[in-house]
Amino acid sequence: MEARAIAKTLRVSPIKARLVVDMIRGKDVKDALNILNNMNKKPARLTKKVLDSAIANAVNNLNLDVNTLYVKEARVDAGPVMKRHMFDSRSHIGHNDKRTSHIVITVASK
């Protein structure tokens, strides 16, 4: 049995979020929470919220035990890009793309 949580259109770059998510993939839930609590990064705070939601889905909807859960799948997909323009030197137009992410976390019991 597995439970899933998805957070869409988060205002963080997928490249930065993947660095955090790669650290918790395959770990026990308690170890993953400890890793995320000790990181001082915005993607870590957002990933922790998604992991907490996946754990709550597993406990409340599927009646699984928290002590037997592990992170089965953790991935970051690219979301829509907000394209902003700004004036650059010599009257050129520069791009300031604001990227978003979708974080998907699946927890399962051992």
C-alpha positions, -999 to +999 in steps of 0.1 A: +000+000+000+013+034-008+001+070-004+009+100-025+010+137-021+016+163-049+023+200-046+020+219-079+033+252-091+057+259-063+078+290-067+112+273-066+135+262-095+133+225-103+170+222-104+173+235-068+144+213-056+159+182-071+191+186-050+169+184-019+146+156-031+175+134-041+187+133-005+155+117+008+146+092-019+145+056-005+150+066+031+128+059+061+102+086+068+119+095+101+153+098+085+139+119+057+122+143+081+154+147+101+173+155+069+147+181+058+145+197+093+182+203+094+185+219+059+183+256+056+168+258+021+135+269+007+130+236-013+136+217+020+107+235+037+084+229+007+094+192+004+088+187+041+052+200+038+046+175+009+062+146+029+040+155+059+010+154+037+019+120+022+024+106+057-009+119+068-026+104+037-010+070+046-020+071+082-055+085+079-067+070+046-049+037+045-044+030+083-007+024+078+018+026+107+042+056+106+071+035+118+070+012+088+068+039+061+096+048+037+099+072+008+092+051-023+092+078-049+103+114-048+105+134-079+104+170-090+089+180-124+091+213-141+060+235-138+050+265-159+075+293-164+066+329-157+085+348-183+094+383-173+113+409-194+137+436-183+157+462-201+193+452-206+222+472-218+222+489-252+184+489-254+182+451-255+155+431-238+167+406-212+148+376-199+141+369-163+123+335-163+107+326-130+105+288-129+081+267-109+081+230-098+057+201-091+069+179-062+055+144-060+062+122-030+050+086-026+054+067+007+048+030+011+050+005+040+078-020+041 
